[in-house]
Amino acid sequence: MVARPQGPGFFVATGRLASAEGESTVGRKRGMARKGQVTTQGTSQTKSRSIMSIHFSQLNLHPQLVQAVTEMGYNAPTPIQEAVIPELLAGSDVIGQAQTGTGKTAAFGLPLIEALETGRKNTQGLILTPTRELAIQVAKALSDFGRLRGVRVLAVYGGQPYARQITRLKKGVDMVVGTP
């Protein structure tokens, strides 16, 4: 799975496109749902469902992920998380947009962590960010989300000795967060 934060308020992650309006937008302009709705566009059909207040445990996430998120003080997913997490868990490609501070990192990060087979030597997830600061921030958040599952995250960016980054990559990490 690949996720690319595209600057303030926007990200792209790998499947079918989904959309929601209001606090968050997922998908394309064409076929948008009304406020409070999420629409998934498949090849031949469009499905809609209402976005309602639920708990992270209802999103089919690993219990350790739910525990980590709950321990971080989050009880219910935000609209972008509620719209995107099920789509990414189903293998859909998603383009998401939401205001700063609405939980976009968790929206793409939790499904990415869910899909990992921890302890493997090879990298299984790649997140590309536009800035070094965002790479560091996303790597920390993903480490926090995945700590109970033993997820290993490495931020790769310029201005830091490459030898240290290469050594960590050779030892094996589950996810790399980097910037060009």
N, CA and C atoms as an extended XYZ file, in Angstrom:
540
Properties=species:S:1:pos:R:3:atomname:S:1:resname:S:1:resid:I:1 pbc="F F F"
N         0.844       -1.163        0.000 N   MET     1
C         0.000        0.000        0.000 CA  MET     1
C         0.898        1.238        0.000 C   MET     1
N         0.502        2.218       -0.755 N   VAL     2
C         1.247        3.477       -0.821 CA  VAL     2
C         0.301        4.610       -0.463 C   VAL     2
N         0.747        5.506        0.378 N   ALA     3
C        -0.032        6.696        0.725 CA  ALA     3
C         0.844        7.909        0.479 C   ALA     3
N         0.259        8.949       -0.093 N   ARG     4
C         1.004       10.161       -0.366 CA  ARG     4
C         0.251       11.378        0.128 C   ARG     4
N         0.623       11.923        1.305 N   PRO     5
C         0.052       13.211        1.702 CA  PRO     5
C         0.446       14.238        0.652 C   PRO     5
N        -0.510       14.999        0.166 N   GLN     6
C        -0.276       15.905       -0.953 CA  GLN     6
C        -0.231       17.364       -0.533 C   GLN     6
N         0.200       17.640        0.657 N   GLY     7
C         0.193       19.010        1.136 CA  GLY     7
C        -0.933       19.199        2.118 C   GLY     7
N        -1.198       20.422        2.502 N   PRO     8
C        -2.205       20.681        3.526 CA  PRO     8
C        -3.572       20.119        3.152 C   PRO     8
N        -4.069       19.214        3.974 N   GLY     9
C        -5.438       18.760        3.852 CA  GLY     9
C        -5.742       17.733        2.796 C   GLY     9
N        -4.756       17.052        2.193 N   PHE    10
C        -5.046       16.186        1.061 CA  PHE    10
C        -4.125       14.980        1.066 C   PHE    10
N        -4.644       13.797        0.702 N   PHE    11
C        -3.793       12.634        0.539 CA  PHE    11
C        -4.344       11.710       -0.533 C   PHE    11
N        -3.496       10.853       -1.058 N   VAL    12
C        -3.878        9.826       -2.020 CA  VAL    12
C        -3.421        8.502       -1.443 C   VAL    12
N        -4.269        7.507       -1.442 N   ALA    13
C        -3.890        6.172       -0.995 CA  ALA    13
C        -4.426        5.159       -1.990 C   ALA    13
N        -3.828        3.967       -2.038 N   THR    14
C        -4.209        3.004       -3.031 CA  THR    14
C        -5.580        2.460       -2.830 C   THR    14
N        -7.270        1.985       -4.436 N   GLY    15
C        -8.512        1.230       -4.643 CA  GLY    15
C        -9.589        2.004       -5.358 C   GLY    15
N       -10.827        1.576       -5.334 N   ARG    16
C       -11.956        2.330       -5.887 CA  ARG    16
C       -12.007        3.689       -5.208 C   ARG    16
N       -12.669        4.622       -5.820 N   LEU    17
C       -12.738        5.960       -5.236 CA  LEU    17
C       -13.990        6.123       -4.392 C   LEU    17
N       -13.851        6.802       -3.284 N   ALA    18
C       -14.985        7.086       -2.398 CA  ALA    18
C       -15.064        8.580       -2.199 C   ALA    18
N       -16.245        9.099       -1.818 N   SER    19
C       -16.335       10.533       -1.604 CA  SER    19
C       -17.274       10.875       -0.463 C   SER    19
N       -16.954       11.951        0.207 N   ALA    20
C       -17.814       12.484        1.265 CA  ALA    20
C       -17.638       13.992        1.258 C   ALA    20
N       -18.662       14.713        1.602 N   GLU    21
C       -18.543       16.159        1.704 CA  GLU    21
C       -18.849       16.567        3.117 C   GLU    21
N       -18.572       17.790        3.446 N   GLY    22
C       -18.726       18.282        4.806 CA  GLY    22
C       -17.331       18.563        5.307 C   GLY    22
N       -16.930       17.925        6.399 N   GLU    23
C       -15.589       18.128        6.931 CA  GLU    23
C       -14.539       17.445        6.072 C   GLU    23
N       -14.932       16.422        5.323 N   SER    24
C       -13.948       15.682        4.553 CA  SER    24
C       -14.457       15.390        3.156 C   SER    24
N       -13.534       15.197        2.238 N   THR    25
C       -13.867       14.829        0.884 CA  THR    25
C       -12.981       13.675        0.488 C   THR    25
N       -13.579       12.661       -0.064 N   VAL    26
C       -12.844       11.507       -0.522 CA  VAL    26
C       -13.330       11.203       -1.919 C   VAL    26
N       -12.452       11.076       -2.876 N   GLY    27
C       -12.860       10.699       -4.222 CA  GLY    27
C       -12.770       11.826       -5.217 C   GLY    27
N       -13.661       11.796       -6.215 N   ARG    28
C       -13.637       12.781       -7.270 CA  ARG    28
C       -14.812       13.734       -7.149 C   ARG    28
N       -14.743       14.817       -7.895 N   LYS    29
C       -15.838       15.791       -7.884 CA  LYS    29
C       -17.114       15.145       -8.430 C   LYS    29
N       -17.022       14.412       -9.534 N   ARG    30
C       -18.185       13.777      -10.131 CA  ARG    30
C       -18.707       12.682       -9.205 C   ARG    30
N       -19.990       12.645       -8.937 N   GLY    31
C       -20.589       11.599       -8.118 CA  GLY    31
C       -20.477       11.833       -6.619 C   GLY    31
N       -20.243       13.070       -6.205 N   MET    32
C       -20.122       13.348       -4.775 CA  MET    32
C       -21.444       13.113       -4.065 C   MET    32
N       -21.343       12.675       -2.855 N   ALA    33
C       -22.534       12.468       -2.028 CA  ALA    33
C       -22.909       13.777       -1.346 C   ALA    33
N       -24.101       13.806       -0.781 N   ARG    34
C       -24.508       14.958        0.009 CA  ARG    34
C       -23.775       14.957        1.331 C   ARG    34
N       -23.803       16.084        2.016 N   LYS    35
C       -23.171       16.194        3.324 CA  LYS    35
C       -23.643       15.050        4.223 C   LYS    35
N       -22.698       14.400        4.899 N   GLY    36
C       -23.040       13.293        5.778 CA  GLY    36
C       -23.145       11.959        5.069 C   GLY    36
N       -22.839       11.895        3.780 N   GLN    37
C       -22.899       10.654        3.018 CA  GLN    37
C       -21.507       10.312        2.497 C   GLN    37
N       -21.272        9.037        2.299 N   VAL    38
C       -20.042        8.601        1.622 CA  VAL    38
C       -20.478        7.746        0.449 C   VAL    38
N       -19.863        7.963       -0.696 N   THR    39
C       -20.206        7.224       -1.899 CA  THR    39
C       -18.980        6.494       -2.398 C   THR    39
N       -19.142        5.219       -2.682 N   THR    40
C       -18.067        4.415       -3.248 CA  THR    40
C       -18.398        4.160       -4.700 C   THR    40
N       -17.489        4.487       -5.591 N   GLN    41
C       -17.726        4.256       -7.001 CA  GLN    41
C       -16.934        3.043       -7.453 C   GLN    41
N       -17.631        2.005       -7.841 N   GLY    42
C       -17.006        0.832       -8.415 CA  GLY    42
C       -17.009        0.983       -9.922 C   GLY    42
N       -16.731       -0.082      -10.632 N   THR    43
C       -16.691       -0.002      -12.083 CA  THR    43
C       -18.078        0.167      -12.682 C   THR    43
N       -19.114       -0.403      -12.025 N   SER    44
C       -20.425       -0.326      -12.636 CA  SER    44
C       -21.528        0.152      -11.694 C   SER    44
N       -21.224        0.406      -10.458 N   GLN    45
C       -22.283        0.804       -9.536 CA  GLN    45
C       -21.780        1.821       -8.526 C   GLN    45
N       -22.703        2.546       -7.960 N   THR    46
C       -22.397        3.504       -6.908 CA  THR    46
C       -23.205        3.129       -5.690 C   THR    46
N       -22.544        3.007       -4.532 N   LYS    47
C       -23.218        2.674       -3.281 CA  LYS    47
C       -23.099        3.864       -2.352 C   LYS    47
N       -24.130        4.134       -1.576 N   SER    48
C       -24.090        5.215       -0.593 CA  SER    48
C       -24.478        4.672        0.765 C   SER    48
N       -23.902        5.261        1.812 N   ARG    49
C       -24.303        4.935        3.173 CA  ARG    49
C       -24.152        6.190        3.999 C   ARG    49
N       -24.923        6.286        5.041 N   SER    50
C       -24.834        7.444        5.923 CA  SER    50
C       -23.627        7.307        6.826 C   SER    50
N       -22.986        8.417        7.091 N   ILE    51
C       -21.898        8.449        8.057 CA  ILE    51
C       -22.521        8.712        9.412 C   ILE    51
N       -22.292        7.807       10.372 N   MET    52
C       -22.844        7.984       11.709 CA  MET    52
C       -21.715        7.839       12.706 C   MET    52
N       -21.961        8.239       13.908 N   SER    53
C       -20.944        8.166       14.941 CA  SER    53
C       -20.740        6.719       15.374 C   SER    53
N       -19.525        6.222       15.210 N   ILE    54
C       -19.197        4.854       15.586 CA  ILE    54
C       -17.911        4.864       16.396 C   ILE    54
N       -17.500        3.715       16.882 N   HIS    55
C       -16.250        3.560       17.628 CA  HIS    55
C       -15.234        2.883       16.713 C   HIS    55
N       -13.948        3.103       16.952 N   PHE    56
C       -12.902        2.492       16.138 CA  PHE    56
C       -13.037        0.972       16.084 C   PHE    56
N       -13.549        0.355       17.144 N   SER    57
C       -13.684       -1.102       17.171 CA  SER    57
C       -14.669       -1.606       16.114 C   SER    57
N       -15.517       -0.729       15.598 N   GLN    58
C       -16.487       -1.115       14.577 CA  GLN    58
C       -15.925       -1.012       13.166 C   GLN    58
N       -14.664       -0.631       13.018 N   LEU    59
C       -14.060       -0.460       11.694 CA  LEU    59
C       -13.249       -1.683       11.241 C   LEU    59
N       -13.392       -2.796       11.946 N   ASN    60
C       -12.676       -4.028       11.602 CA  ASN    60
C       -11.159       -3.873       11.663 C   ASN    60
N       -10.689       -3.099       12.634 N   LEU    61
C        -9.260       -2.936       12.864 CA  LEU    61
C        -8.798       -3.946       13.912 C   LEU    61
N        -7.535       -4.312       13.856 N   HIS    62
C        -6.939       -5.228       14.836 CA  HIS    62
C        -7.157       -4.660       16.241 C   HIS    62
N        -7.491       -5.504       17.214 N   PRO    63
C        -7.729       -5.007       18.578 CA  PRO    63
C        -6.572       -4.189       19.148 C   PRO    63
N        -5.331       -4.536       18.804 N   GLN    64
C        -4.193       -3.754       19.295 CA  GLN    64
C        -4.170       -2.357       18.691 C   GLN    64
N        -4.622       -2.202       17.453 N   LEU    65
C        -4.719       -0.863       16.851 CA  LEU    65
C        -5.792       -0.051       17.552 C   LEU    65
N        -6.934       -0.674       17.791 N   VAL    66
C        -8.021        0.014       18.503 CA  VAL    66
C        -7.542        0.427       19.892 C   VAL    66
N        -6.829       -0.464       20.575 N   GLN    67
C        -6.322       -0.156       21.914 CA  GLN    67
C        -5.348        1.014       21.866 C   GLN    67
N        -4.426        1.003       20.906 N   ALA    68
C        -3.440        2.085       20.805 CA  ALA    68
C        -4.120        3.425       20.551 C   ALA    68
N        -5.077        3.447       19.627 N   VAL    69
C        -5.780        4.683       19.303 CA  VAL    69
C        -6.573        5.175       20.512 C   VAL    69
N        -7.236        4.241       21.206 N   THR    70
C        -8.016        4.605       22.395 CA  THR    70
C        -7.111        5.148       23.489 C   THR    70
N        -5.953        4.511       23.694 N   GLU    71
C        -5.003        4.988       24.706 CA  GLU    71
C        -4.452        6.365       24.362 C   GLU    71
N        -4.461        6.715       23.080 N   MET    72
C        -4.008        8.039       22.652 CA  MET    72
C        -5.104        9.083       22.866 C   MET    72
N        -6.282        8.645       23.317 N   GLY    73
C        -7.356        9.577       23.639 CA  GLY    73
C        -8.429        9.733       22.579 C   GLY    73
N        -8.403        8.893       21.550 N   TYR    74
C        -9.397        8.983       20.483 CA  TYR    74
C       -10.414        7.868       20.658 C   TYR    74
N       -11.685        8.222       20.752 N   ASN    75
C       -12.736        7.225       20.949 CA  ASN    75
C       -13.523        6.932       19.692 C   ASN    75
N       -13.777        7.948       18.896 N   ALA    76
C       -14.579        7.774       17.689 CA  ALA    76
C       -13.814        8.327       16.483 C   ALA    76
N       -13.954        7.675       15.339 N   PRO    77
C       -13.279        8.184       14.141 CA  PRO    77
C       -13.908        9.491       13.658 C   PRO    77
N       -13.096       10.316       13.041 N   THR    78
C       -13.578       11.550       12.424 CA  THR    78
C       -14.266       11.178       11.104 C   THR    78
N       -14.981       12.111       10.484 N   PRO    79
C       -15.649       11.784        9.213 CA  PRO    79
C       -14.694       11.251        8.137 C   PRO    79
N       -13.501       11.822        8.007 N   ILE    80
C       -12.564       11.324        6.990 CA  ILE    80
C       -12.127        9.905        7.323 C   ILE    80
N       -11.922        9.607        8.596 N   GLN    81
C       -11.518        8.257        9.000 CA  GLN    81
C       -12.654        7.267        8.781 C   GLN    81
N       -13.852        7.647        9.155 N   GLU    82
C       -15.003        6.762        8.994 CA  GLU    82
C       -15.277        6.470        7.525 C   GLU    82
N       -15.028        7.444        6.656 N   ALA    83
C       -15.252        7.257        5.228 CA  ALA    83
C       -14.148        6.447        4.567 C   ALA    83
N       -12.906        6.671        4.961 N   VAL    84
C       -11.763        6.117        4.250 CA  VAL    84
C       -11.315        4.750        4.771 C   VAL    84
N       -11.294        4.555        6.075 N   ILE    85
C       -10.746        3.310        6.635 CA  ILE    85
C       -11.416        2.068        6.043 C   ILE    85
N       -12.752        1.972        6.005 N   PRO    86
C       -13.356        0.773        5.415 CA  PRO    86
C       -12.996        0.581        3.939 C   PRO    86
N       -12.888        1.682        3.207 N   GLU    87
C       -12.542        1.590        1.786 CA  GLU    87
C       -11.132        1.041        1.588 C   GLU    87
N       -10.178        1.549        2.365 N   LEU    88
C        -8.803        1.068        2.238 CA  LEU    88
C        -8.672       -0.369        2.725 C   LEU    88
N        -9.400       -0.734        3.781 N   LEU    89
C        -9.370       -2.119        4.250 CA  LEU    89
C        -9.934       -3.068        3.195 C   LEU    89
N       -10.851       -2.569        2.370 N   ALA    90
C       -11.431       -3.371        1.290 CA  ALA    90
C       -10.547       -3.391        0.046 C   ALA    90
N        -9.422       -2.668        0.090 N   GLY    91
C        -8.491       -2.669       -1.040 CA  GLY    91
C        -8.763       -1.610       -2.078 C   GLY    91
N        -9.571       -0.631       -1.755 N   SER    92
C        -9.910        0.429       -2.698 CA  SER    92
C        -8.819        1.487       -2.758 C   SER    92
N        -8.714        2.146       -3.912 N   ASP    93
C        -7.875        3.330       -4.054 CA  ASP    93
C        -8.694        4.509       -3.570 C   ASP    93
N        -8.076        5.415       -2.846 N   VAL    94
C        -8.816        6.538       -2.269 CA  VAL    94
C        -8.019        7.825       -2.433 C   VAL    94
N        -8.725        8.879       -2.766 N   ILE    95
C        -8.176       10.234       -2.741 CA  ILE    95
C        -8.964       10.952       -1.661 C   ILE    95
N        -8.289       11.467       -0.650 N   GLY    96
C        -8.992       12.083        0.464 CA  GLY    96
C        -8.552       13.509        0.707 C   GLY    96
N        -9.500       14.345        1.128 N   GLN    97
C        -9.196       15.736        1.450 CA  GLN    97
C        -9.987       16.128        2.679 C   GLN    97
N        -9.311       16.741        3.632 N   ALA    98
C        -9.971       17.205        4.853 CA  ALA    98
C        -9.127       18.310        5.471 C   ALA    98
N        -9.746       19.077        6.359 N   GLN    99
C        -9.054       20.163        7.034 CA  GLN    99
C        -7.896       19.635        7.884 C   GLN    99
N        -6.948       20.496        8.165 N   THR   100
C        -5.842       20.175        9.051 CA  THR   100
C        -6.398       19.778       10.417 C   THR   100
N        -5.837       18.725       10.988 N   GLY   101
C        -6.232       18.302       12.317 CA  GLY   101
C        -7.444       17.389       12.376 C   GLY   101
N        -7.890       16.870       11.225 N   THR   102
C        -9.075       16.004       11.216 CA  THR   102
C        -8.741       14.519       11.194 C   THR   102
N        -7.452       14.173       11.243 N   GLY   103
C        -7.083       12.766       11.349 CA  GLY   103
C        -6.785       12.068       10.037 C   GLY   103
N        -6.269       12.784        9.059 N   LYS   104
C        -5.958       12.155        7.779 CA  LYS   104
C        -4.867       11.100        7.919 C   LYS   104
N        -3.875       11.335        8.776 N   THR   105
C        -2.800       10.355        8.950 CA  THR   105
C        -3.367        9.037        9.452 C   THR   105
N        -4.273        9.067       10.409 N   ALA   106
C        -4.909        7.837       10.890 CA  ALA   106
C        -5.799        7.236        9.813 C   ALA   106
N        -6.420        8.082        8.982 N   ALA   107
C        -7.313        7.583        7.939 CA  ALA   107
C        -6.589        6.658        6.968 C   ALA   107
N        -5.376        7.007        6.568 N   PHE   108
C        -4.634        6.110        5.678 CA  PHE   108
C        -3.672        5.217        6.442 C   PHE   108
N        -3.216        5.662        7.622 N   GLY   109
C        -2.209        4.914        8.373 CA  GLY   109
C        -2.726        3.667        9.062 C   GLY   109
N        -3.914        3.746        9.657 N   LEU   110
C        -4.459        2.581       10.358 CA  LEU   110
C        -4.702        1.403        9.409 C   LEU   110
N        -5.296        1.615        8.219 N   PRO   111
C        -5.435        0.488        7.293 CA  PRO   111
C        -4.084       -0.051        6.801 C   PRO   111
N        -3.129        0.840        6.648 N   LEU   112
C        -1.792        0.408        6.241 CA  LEU   112
C        -1.177       -0.488        7.307 C   LEU   112
N        -1.267       -0.090        8.558 N   ILE   113
C        -0.743       -0.896        9.669 CA  ILE   113
C        -1.512       -2.210        9.771 C   ILE   113
N        -2.808       -2.157        9.577 N   GLU   114
C        -3.645       -3.362        9.617 CA  GLU   114
C        -3.157       -4.405        8.611 C   GLU   114
N        -2.724       -3.961        7.441 N   ALA   115
C        -2.314       -4.873        6.366 CA  ALA   115
C        -0.901       -5.430        6.547 C   ALA   115
N        -0.130       -4.881        7.467 N   LEU   116
C         1.254       -5.313        7.647 CA  LEU   116
C         1.364       -6.692        8.275 C   LEU   116
N         2.386       -7.404        7.860 N   GLU   117
C         2.805       -8.627        8.537 CA  GLU   117
C         4.079       -8.247        9.282 C   GLU   117
N         3.946       -7.874       10.544 N   THR   118
C         5.085       -7.379       11.306 CA  THR   118
C         6.159       -8.430       11.445 C   THR   118
N         7.396       -7.970       11.560 N   GLY   119
C         8.533       -8.843       11.744 CA  GLY   119
C         9.197       -9.286       10.452 C   GLY   119
N         8.602       -8.988        9.310 N   ARG   120
C         9.243       -9.330        8.036 CA  ARG   120
C        10.401       -8.381        7.801 C   ARG   120
N        11.384       -8.829        7.063 N   LYS   121
C        12.559       -7.998        6.815 CA  LYS   121
C        12.295       -6.913        5.768 C   LYS   121
N        11.422       -7.201        4.816 N   ASN   122
C        11.205       -6.236        3.739 CA  ASN   122
C        10.174       -5.170        4.106 C   ASN   122
N        10.312       -4.001        3.482 N   THR   123
C         9.405       -2.876        3.699 CA  THR   123
C         8.086       -3.175        3.003 C   THR   123
N         6.974       -2.941        3.719 N   GLN   124
C         5.657       -3.246        3.183 CA  GLN   124
C         4.805       -2.015        2.918 C   GLN   124
N         5.222       -0.863        3.411 N   GLY   125
C         4.452        0.353        3.213 CA  GLY   125
C         5.354        1.530        2.921 C   GLY   125
N         4.908        2.397        2.024 N   LEU   126
C         5.664        3.593        1.663 CA  LEU   126
C         4.729        4.787        1.707 C   LEU   126
N         5.122        5.801        2.443 N   ILE   127
C         4.375        7.054        2.524 CA  ILE   127
C         5.306        8.152        2.054 C   ILE   127
N         4.882        8.907        1.050 N   LEU   128
C         5.661       10.026        0.535 CA  LEU   128
C         5.013       11.320        0.987 C   LEU   128
N         5.821       12.214        1.535 N   THR   129
C         5.324       13.501        2.020 CA  THR   129
C         6.054       14.629        1.304 C   THR   129
N         5.457       15.809        1.232 N   PRO   130
C         6.108       16.918        0.531 CA  PRO   130
C         7.220       17.606        1.333 C   PRO   130
N         7.256       17.424        2.662 N   THR   131
C         8.275       18.108        3.465 CA  THR   131
C         8.886       17.162        4.491 C   THR   131
N        10.073       17.506        4.929 N   ARG   132
C        10.758       16.743        5.970 CA  ARG   132
C         9.956       16.770        7.271 C   ARG   132
N         9.423       17.927        7.622 N   GLU   133
C         8.659       18.066        8.862 CA  GLU   133
C         7.448       17.146        8.865 C   GLU   133
N         6.742       17.079        7.730 N   LEU   134
C         5.575       16.202        7.641 CA  LEU   134
C         5.998       14.732        7.673 C   LEU   134
N         7.134       14.396        7.070 N   ALA   135
C         7.629       13.017        7.123 CA  ALA   135
C         7.888       12.596        8.569 C   ALA   135
N         8.515       13.463        9.338 N   ILE   136
C         8.803       13.174       10.751 CA  ILE   136
C         7.498       13.031       11.536 C   ILE   136
N         6.549       13.941       11.303 N   GLN   137
C         5.265       13.917       12.000 CA  GLN   137
C         4.478       12.646       11.675 C   GLN   137
N         4.410       12.277       10.401 N   VAL   138
C         3.670       11.076        9.991 CA  VAL   138
C         4.345        9.826       10.540 C   VAL   138
N         5.680        9.758       10.478 N   ALA   139
C         6.397        8.594       11.011 CA  ALA   139
C         6.137        8.418       12.498 C   ALA   139
N         6.125        9.505       13.245 N   LYS   140
C         5.855        9.414       14.686 CA  LYS   140
C         4.438        8.916       14.945 C   LYS   140
N         3.473        9.468       14.210 N   ALA   141
C         2.081        9.040       14.394 CA  ALA   141
C         1.921        7.564       14.067 C   ALA   141
N         2.510        7.107       12.966 N   LEU   142
C         2.406        5.698       12.592 CA  LEU   142
C         3.085        4.797       13.618 C   LEU   142
N         4.209        5.246       14.147 N   SER   143
C         4.878        4.485       15.218 CA  SER   143
C         3.990        4.383       16.449 C   SER   143
N         3.331        5.484       16.799 N   ASP   144
C         2.428        5.488       17.949 CA  ASP   144
C         1.235        4.554       17.717 C   ASP   144
N         0.641        4.617       16.521 N   PHE   145
C        -0.499        3.751       16.218 CA  PHE   145
C        -0.092        2.278       16.254 C   PHE   145
N         1.079        1.965       15.722 N   GLY   146
C         1.497        0.576       15.579 CA  GLY   146
C         2.357        0.020       16.693 C   GLY   146
N         2.538        0.777       17.762 N   ARG   147
C         3.468        0.356       18.813 CA  ARG   147
C         3.094       -0.967       19.448 C   ARG   147
N         1.823       -1.250       19.658 N   LEU   148
C         1.412       -2.504       20.297 CA  LEU   148
C         1.561       -3.705       19.366 C   LEU   148
N         1.675       -3.447       18.080 N   ARG   149
C         1.881       -4.521       17.106 CA  ARG   149
C         3.350       -4.655       16.718 C   ARG   149
N         4.212       -3.832       17.304 N   GLY   150
C         5.640       -3.909       17.000 CA  GLY   150
C         6.003       -3.382       15.620 C   GLY   150
N         5.239       -2.430       15.121 N   VAL   151
C         5.479       -1.860       13.794 CA  VAL   151
C         6.735       -1.000       13.826 C   VAL   151
N         7.600       -1.218       12.844 N   ARG   152
C         8.848       -0.451       12.729 CA  ARG   152
C         8.720        0.543       11.588 C   ARG   152
N         8.857        1.826       11.922 N   VAL   153
C         8.683        2.911       10.956 CA  VAL   153
C         9.981        3.705       10.879 C   VAL   153
N        10.372        4.055        9.666 N   LEU   154
C        11.583        4.853        9.461 CA  LEU   154
C        11.246        6.079        8.626 C   LEU   154
N        11.611        7.256        9.112 N   ALA   155
C        11.506        8.485        8.330 CA  ALA   155
C        12.821        8.654        7.572 C   ALA   155
N        12.727        8.853        6.256 N   VAL   156
C        13.901        9.023        5.401 CA  VAL   156
C        13.808       10.395        4.747 C   VAL   156
N        14.838       11.222        4.981 N   TYR   157
C        14.828       12.574        4.446 CA  TYR   157
C        16.243       13.121        4.455 C   TYR   157
N        16.441       14.190        3.720 N   GLY   158
C        17.749       14.831        3.664 CA  GLY   158
C        18.069       15.573        4.945 C   GLY   158
N        19.351       15.917        5.107 N   GLY   159
C        19.783       16.644        6.289 CA  GLY   159
C        20.108       15.745        7.460 C   GLY   159
N        20.051       14.452        7.241 N   GLN   160
C        20.384       13.460        8.263 CA  GLN   160
C        21.391       12.500        7.620 C   GLN   160
N        22.360       11.973        8.387 N   PRO   161
C        23.343       11.067        7.789 CA  PRO   161
C        22.672        9.858        7.116 C   PRO   161
N        23.012        9.636        5.846 N   TYR   162
C        22.411        8.538        5.092 CA  TYR   162
C        22.823        7.175        5.632 C   TYR   162
N        24.023        7.062        6.180 N   ALA   163
C        24.509        5.774        6.686 CA  ALA   163
C        23.565        5.214        7.750 C   ALA   163
N        23.088        6.062        8.637 N   ARG   164
C        22.161        5.630        9.685 CA  ARG   164
C        20.839        5.135        9.080 C   ARG   164
N        20.336        5.859        8.081 N   GLN   165
C        19.087        5.465        7.432 CA  GLN   165
C        19.256        4.146        6.674 C   GLN   165
N        20.369        3.988        5.980 N   ILE   166
C        20.638        2.758        5.234 CA  ILE   166
C        20.778        1.574        6.181 C   ILE   166
N        21.440        1.777        7.312 N   THR   167
C        21.593        0.712        8.308 CA  THR   167
C        20.230        0.253        8.808 C   THR   167
N        19.360        1.201        9.121 N   ARG   168
C        18.001        0.840        9.576 CA  ARG   168
C        17.233        0.093        8.498 C   ARG   168
N        17.362        0.534        7.244 N   LEU   169
C        16.676       -0.154        6.149 CA  LEU   169
C        17.181       -1.588        5.998 C   LEU   169
N        18.487       -1.786        6.136 N   LYS   170
C        19.060       -3.128        6.014 CA  LYS   170
C        18.607       -4.039        7.150 C   LYS   170
N        18.406       -3.478        8.340 N   LYS   171
C        17.914       -4.275        9.470 CA  LYS   171
C        16.461       -4.676        9.257 C   LYS   171
N        15.740       -3.876        8.489 N   GLY   172
C        14.340       -4.157        8.192 CA  GLY   172
C        13.409       -3.214        8.910 C   GLY   172
N        12.529       -2.605        8.146 N   VAL   173
C        11.465       -1.767        8.684 CA  VAL   173
C        10.169       -2.149        7.975 C   VAL   173
N         9.063       -1.934        8.646 N   ASP   174
C         7.767       -2.255        8.059 CA  ASP   174
C         7.279       -1.160        7.117 C   ASP   174
N         7.544        0.103        7.506 N   MET   175
C         7.091        1.240        6.709 CA  MET   175
C         8.183        2.288        6.619 C   MET   175
N         8.246        2.917        5.458 N   VAL   176
C         9.161        4.039        5.237 CA  VAL   176
C         8.309        5.259        4.955 C   VAL   176
N         8.622        6.358        5.646 N   VAL   177
C         7.986        7.641        5.382 CA  VAL   177
C         9.106        8.545        4.876 C   VAL   177
N         8.952        9.054        3.669 N   GLY   178
C        10.045        9.841        3.109 CA  GLY   178
C         9.563       11.044        2.329 C   GLY   178
N        10.519       11.844        1.953 N   THR   179
C        10.264       13.031        1.159 CA  THR   179
C        11.317       13.102        0.062 C   THR   179
N        10.925       13.581       -1.119 N   PRO   180
C        11.904       13.652       -2.222 CA  PRO   180
C        13.052       14.606       -1.929 C   PRO   180
